[in-house]
Amino acid sequence: MPWGVGIIGAGPGVGALHLPTLARLGDRFTVVHVADHGSGRAAALAAGVGAATSQGTAALLADPAVEVVAICSPPAEHARQIHESIAAGVRAILCEKPLATTAEEARSVVDACRQAGIPLLVATNHFYDEAWDRAKHHLVALESDVRTISATVALPPNGRFHAAVTELAPGPAGASSRGAPDLADPHVAAAVVRQLVLGLAVHDLPAVRDLAPDFEGVDFAAAVPPIGYTVGFRSSGVRVLLTAVMLPDGPDPVWRLTIGTSTDRVDVEFPPSFVHAGSATVRVRRGDLRTTTYRRDADDGYLREWRVLADLLDGSATMEYHEVLDDALFAVGLADAAADAIRAGARS
């Protein structure tokens, strides 16, 4: 029998990504309950799959049909909802990125899952994309000397990110402004960049940590108008550059991870977010300018992350809690250091 999934959250990612993905994995999962926080969107999503619906988390976690919980709520709620799910006795948890917004939260939820023996998977779909395995295999097989890593993101405006960062722009009497954040204010800029590192850059940070695991420090960081960031840092002796911008009338979406070595360059081009378009494309350009393009797969990272969770549930995969925690601490440490760099730059 397939595992019953309860989904906390009813945003665009649930309707566009998780529900279609789970529909393709009907032999392993079935959606039995969808909950929102009062938006009313859960009812429409649940009706489409014949699932129960509710508001909040209590009814969903009390539903005996819910064996696996997918946490797709705003990041500030992730840690609390993981603890609630553990207390309810669920069998496994898939949490959207980021796992937590502080190091303390990350340690708390991973320790709690470890003690309860509950598999915990963070939905970093880029890391689970078969294309990333292919790129890393190329680098490992050639014993490549990785020297630089860059992640370049150009996206149309995303309402979720815009709403999140405009909450950081203080208005009269401490109220939040609903307009664009004042990036000239270093405290606002620091908060915006921290939020975006944990919400956007986090897609690629597990892959960065896979190649360069030891974070050393941020060299520079800045908020990029209207919404974006640029962050340069060092990790395991490798120079890493993260750049992202959301422009209303910008170019076609780009999401590219580039690894520079002493002998070649590896580009991993990911499909746009919220689109099921198969795996990323991997291209290798050698020093002699020859280019190799690896084949793409029909399946994407969204499918593979759920398959990995199924393997953890049936015992055919090993739960590595330390990797989940280290990924989370890497992301939070980078986000904090980038914010600190912006504030320090304003003081100097």
C-alpha positions as CSV (number, residue, x, y, z in Angstrom):
1,M,0.0,0.0,0.0
2,P,1.3,3.5,-0.8
3,W,2.2,5.8,2.1
4,G,-0.4,8.4,3.0
5,V,0.9,12.0,2.6
6,G,-0.3,15.0,4.5
7,I,0.8,18.3,3.0
8,I,1.1,21.4,5.2
9,G,0.9,24.4,3.0
10,A,-1.0,25.2,-0.2
11,G,1.2,27.6,-2.1
12,P,2.3,27.5,-5.7
13,G,4.9,24.8,-5.1
14,V,2.4,22.4,-3.8
15,G,0.0,22.7,-6.8
16,A,2.7,23.0,-9.5
17,L,5.3,20.6,-8.1
18,H,4.5,18.2,-5.3
19,L,1.0,17.2,-6.3
20,P,1.9,16.4,-9.9
21,T,5.1,14.6,-8.7
22,L,3.2,12.4,-6.2
23,A,0.6,11.6,-8.8
24,R,3.4,10.0,-10.8
25,L,4.4,8.0,-7.8
26,G,1.1,6.5,-7.0
27,D,2.6,3.1,-6.2
28,R,4.6,4.6,-3.3
29,F,2.6,7.6,-2.1
30,T,-1.0,8.9,-2.1
31,V,-2.0,12.4,-0.9
32,V,-4.6,12.0,1.8
33,H,-4.8,15.5,3.5
34,V,-3.9,19.1,2.6
35,A,-3.9,21.9,5.1
36,D,-3.5,25.7,4.8
37,H,-3.4,28.6,7.2
38,G,-6.7,30.1,6.2
39,S,-6.1,31.0,2.6
40,G,-8.7,28.6,1.4
41,R,-6.4,27.2,-1.3
42,A,-6.1,23.8,0.4
43,A,-9.7,22.9,-0.4
44,A,-9.2,23.3,-4.2
45,L,-6.0,21.3,-4.2
46,A,-7.4,18.6,-2.0
47,A,-10.5,18.3,-4.1
48,G,-8.4,17.6,-7.2
49,V,-6.8,14.5,-5.5
50,G,-9.7,13.4,-3.4
51,A,-8.0,14.3,-0.1
52,A,-9.2,15.7,3.2
53,T,-8.7,19.4,3.9
54,S,-8.3,21.5,7.0
55,Q,-6.7,24.7,8.4
56,G,-3.7,24.7,10.6
57,T,-1.8,21.6,11.5
58,A,-3.8,19.9,14.3
59,A,-6.5,18.1,12.2
60,L,-3.9,17.0,9.6
61,L,-1.5,15.5,12.2
62,A,-4.5,13.8,14.0
63,D,-5.6,12.2,10.8
64,P,-4.7,8.4,11.0
65,A,-4.3,8.2,7.2
66,V,-1.3,10.7,7.4
67,E,1.9,8.7,7.6
68,V,4.3,11.1,5.9
69,V,4.2,14.9,6.3
70,A,5.4,17.3,3.6
71,I,6.1,20.7,5.2
72,C,5.6,23.4,2.5
73,S,4.8,26.4,4.7
74,P,6.9,29.6,5.2
75,P,10.4,28.9,6.5
76,A,9.8,30.5,9.9
77,E,7.3,27.7,10.6
78,H,9.4,24.7,9.6
79,A,11.1,23.9,12.9
80,R,7.9,24.1,14.9
81,Q,5.9,21.9,12.4
82,I,8.7,19.3,12.3
83,H,8.5,19.0,16.1
84,E,4.7,18.8,15.9
85,S,5.0,16.1,13.3
86,I,7.4,14.1,15.4
87,A,5.1,14.4,18.4
88,A,2.2,13.1,16.3
89,G,4.1,10.0,15.4
90,V,4.5,10.4,11.7
91,R,6.7,7.9,9.8
92,A,8.7,10.4,7.7
93,I,9.0,14.1,7.0
94,L,9.9,16.0,3.8
95,C,10.6,19.6,4.5
96,E,10.9,22.3,1.9
97,K,14.1,24.4,2.0
98,P,15.4,25.8,4.2
99,L,15.2,23.2,7.0
100,A,15.5,26.0,9.6
101,T,16.3,29.7,9.8
102,T,18.8,29.4,12.7
103,A,21.6,27.0,13.7
104,E,19.8,26.3,17.0
105,E,16.6,25.3,15.1
106,A,18.5,23.1,12.7
107,R,20.2,21.2,15.5
108,S,17.0,20.8,17.4
109,V,14.9,19.3,14.6
110,V,17.7,17.0,13.4
111,D,18.4,15.7,16.9
112,A,14.7,15.2,17.5
113,C,14.3,13.2,14.2
114,R,17.4,11.2,15.0
115,Q,16.1,10.3,18.5
116,A,12.7,9.3,17.1
117,G,14.2,7.4,14.2
118,I,12.1,9.4,11.7
119,P,13.6,10.0,8.2
120,L,14.0,13.7,7.4
121,L,14.6,14.8,3.8
122,V,15.0,18.4,2.8
123,A,13.6,19.1,-0.7
124,T,16.7,20.4,-2.4
125,N,15.7,19.3,-5.8
126,H,18.8,20.5,-7.6
127,F,21.0,18.3,-5.4
128,Y,18.7,15.3,-6.2
129,D,18.7,16.0,-9.9
130,E,20.4,13.1,-11.8
131,A,22.3,15.8,-13.7
132,W,24.2,16.8,-10.6
133,D,25.3,13.2,-10.0
134,R,26.5,13.2,-13.6
135,A,28.5,16.4,-13.1
136,K,30.0,15.3,-9.9
137,H,30.9,11.9,-11.4
138,H,32.8,13.8,-14.2
139,L,34.7,15.9,-11.6
140,V,35.6,12.9,-9.4
141,A,36.5,10.5,-12.2
142,L,39.0,13.1,-13.6
143,E,40.2,14.0,-10.1
144,S,39.5,17.5,-11.0
145,D,41.0,20.4,-9.1
146,V,38.0,22.6,-8.4
147,R,39.0,26.2,-8.2
148,T,35.8,28.2,-8.6
149,I,32.1,27.7,-8.3
150,S,29.4,30.1,-9.4
151,A,25.6,30.0,-9.2
152,T,23.8,32.5,-11.5
153,V,20.1,33.0,-11.2
154,A,17.9,35.4,-13.3
155,L,14.2,35.0,-12.7
156,P,11.0,36.9,-13.3
157,P,9.5,38.4,-10.1
158,N,8.3,35.8,-7.6
159,G,5.5,37.0,-5.4
160,R,6.5,34.9,-2.5
161,F,10.0,36.3,-2.3
162,H,8.7,39.9,-2.9
163,A,6.2,39.6,-0.1
164,A,8.9,38.2,2.2
165,V,11.5,40.9,1.6
166,T,9.0,43.8,1.6
167,E,8.1,42.8,5.2
168,L,11.7,43.7,6.0
169,A,11.3,47.3,4.9
170,P,10.3,49.4,8.0
171,G,7.5,51.9,7.5
172,P,6.1,54.6,9.8
173,A,5.9,53.8,13.5
174,G,7.6,50.4,12.9
175,A,5.0,49.2,10.5
176,S,6.2,47.3,7.5
177,S,6.1,48.9,4.1
178,R,4.4,47.2,1.2
179,G,6.7,48.8,-1.4
180,A,10.2,47.8,-2.5
181,P,12.6,47.5,0.4
182,D,15.1,50.4,0.9
183,L,18.3,48.6,0.0
184,A,20.3,51.8,0.8
185,D,19.6,51.0,4.4
186,P,22.3,48.5,5.3
187,H,20.1,46.8,8.0
188,V,17.3,46.3,5.4
189,A,19.8,45.1,2.8
190,A,21.4,42.7,5.2
191,A,18.0,41.2,6.2
192,V,17.0,40.9,2.5
193,V,20.2,39.1,1.5
194,R,20.0,36.8,4.5
195,Q,16.4,35.9,3.6
196,L,17.2,35.3,-0.1
197,V,20.3,33.2,0.7
198,L,18.1,30.9,2.8
199,G,15.2,31.0,0.4
200,L,16.9,31.1,-3.1
201,A,20.6,30.4,-2.9
202,V,19.8,27.4,-0.7
203,H,18.8,25.5,-3.8
204,D,22.5,25.1,-4.8
205,L,24.3,25.2,-1.5
206,P,24.2,21.4,-0.9
207,A,26.0,21.0,-4.3
208,V,28.5,23.7,-3.3
209,R,29.1,21.9,0.0
210,D,29.5,18.6,-1.8
211,L,32.5,20.0,-3.5
212,A,33.8,22.5,-1.0
213,P,32.5,21.6,2.5
214,D,34.5,23.8,4.8
215,F,33.1,27.4,4.9
216,E,35.8,29.9,5.5
217,G,34.3,33.3,5.2
218,V,32.5,35.9,3.1
219,D,34.6,38.3,1.0
220,F,31.8,40.6,-0.1
221,A,28.0,40.7,-0.1
222,A,25.4,43.2,-1.5
223,A,21.7,43.4,-2.2
224,V,20.9,43.8,-5.9
225,P,17.8,45.9,-6.8
226,P,15.0,45.4,-7.3
227,I,15.3,42.0,-5.5
228,G,18.5,40.0,-5.6
229,Y,22.0,39.5,-4.2
230,T,25.6,39.0,-4.9
231,V,27.8,37.1,-2.4
232,G,31.4,36.1,-2.8
233,F,32.9,33.6,-0.3
234,R,35.5,31.0,0.3
235,S,35.0,27.4,1.2
236,S,37.7,24.7,1.3
237,G,40.0,27.0,-0.6
238,V,37.5,27.4,-3.5
239,R,36.2,30.8,-4.5
240,V,32.4,30.8,-4.7
241,L,30.2,33.5,-6.3
242,L,26.4,33.6,-5.9
243,T,24.4,36.0,-8.0
244,A,20.7,36.4,-8.3
245,V,18.2,39.0,-9.6
246,M,14.5,39.2,-10.2
247,L,13.6,41.6,-13.0
248,P,10.1,42.4,-14.2
249,D,11.2,42.7,-17.9
250,G,14.4,40.7,-17.7
251,P,15.8,38.0,-20.0
252,D,14.5,34.4,-20.1
253,P,15.0,32.6,-16.8
254,V,18.5,31.3,-16.1
255,W,19.6,29.0,-13.3
256,R,23.2,27.9,-13.9
257,L,25.7,26.3,-11.6
258,T,29.3,26.5,-13.0
259,I,32.3,24.7,-11.7
260,G,35.8,25.8,-12.9
261,T,38.7,23.4,-12.6
262,S,42.3,23.5,-13.7
263,T,41.4,21.6,-17.0
264,D,37.8,22.4,-17.9
265,R,34.5,24.1,-17.0
266,V,31.3,22.3,-16.1
267,D,28.0,24.0,-16.6
268,V,24.8,22.6,-15.0
269,E,21.7,24.4,-16.5
270,F,18.6,23.8,-14.4
271,P,15.1,24.2,-15.7
272,P,13.0,27.1,-14.5
273,S,11.3,26.7,-11.1
274,F,7.8,25.4,-10.9
275,V,8.2,23.5,-14.2
276,H,8.5,19.8,-14.8
277,A,10.9,19.8,-17.7
278,G,13.2,16.8,-16.9
279,S,16.7,17.0,-15.6
280,A,19.2,19.7,-15.8
281,T,21.6,19.9,-18.8
282,V,25.3,19.3,-18.1
283,R,27.9,20.7,-20.5
284,V,31.7,20.3,-20.2
285,R,34.0,22.7,-22.0
286,R,37.6,21.5,-22.1
287,G,40.7,23.6,-22.3
288,D,41.0,22.7,-26.1
289,L,37.5,24.3,-26.4
290,R,35.8,21.0,-27.2
291,T,32.3,20.7,-25.6
292,T,30.5,17.6,-24.4
293,T,26.8,17.7,-23.6
294,Y,25.5,14.9,-21.5
295,R,22.1,13.4,-22.1
296,R,19.2,14.6,-20.1
297,D,16.7,12.5,-18.2
298,A,12.9,12.7,-18.4
299,D,12.7,12.7,-14.6
300,D,13.6,15.8,-12.5
301,G,14.9,16.3,-9.0
302,Y,11.4,16.6,-7.6
303,L,10.7,13.0,-8.5
304,R,14.0,11.8,-7.3
305,E,13.7,13.5,-3.8
306,W,10.4,11.7,-3.2
307,R,11.8,8.4,-4.4
308,V,14.7,8.8,-2.0
309,L,12.2,9.4,0.8
310,A,10.4,6.2,-0.2
311,D,13.7,4.3,-0.1
312,L,14.3,5.7,3.4
313,L,10.9,4.5,4.5
314,D,11.3,1.0,3.3
315,G,14.9,0.7,4.5
316,S,16.7,0.5,1.2
317,A,18.5,3.8,1.8
318,T,20.4,4.9,4.9
319,M,19.3,8.1,6.7
320,E,22.3,10.4,7.1
321,Y,21.2,12.9,9.7
322,H,24.7,14.5,9.9
323,E,24.5,15.4,6.2
324,V,21.1,17.1,6.6
325,L,22.4,19.0,9.6
326,D,25.6,20.0,7.9
327,D,23.8,21.3,4.9
328,A,21.5,23.4,7.1
329,L,24.4,24.8,9.2
330,F,26.3,25.7,6.0
331,A,23.3,27.7,4.6
332,V,22.6,29.4,7.9
333,G,26.3,30.2,8.5
334,L,26.6,31.7,5.0
335,A,23.4,33.7,5.4
336,D,24.5,35.1,8.7
337,A,28.0,35.9,7.4
338,A,26.7,37.7,4.3
339,A,24.4,39.8,6.4
340,D,27.2,40.7,8.8
341,A,29.4,41.7,5.8
342,I,26.8,44.1,4.5
343,R,26.4,45.7,8.0
344,A,30.2,45.9,8.5
345,G,30.7,47.4,5.1
346,A,28.3,50.2,6.0
347,R,30.2,51.0,9.2
348,S,33.7,51.1,7.5
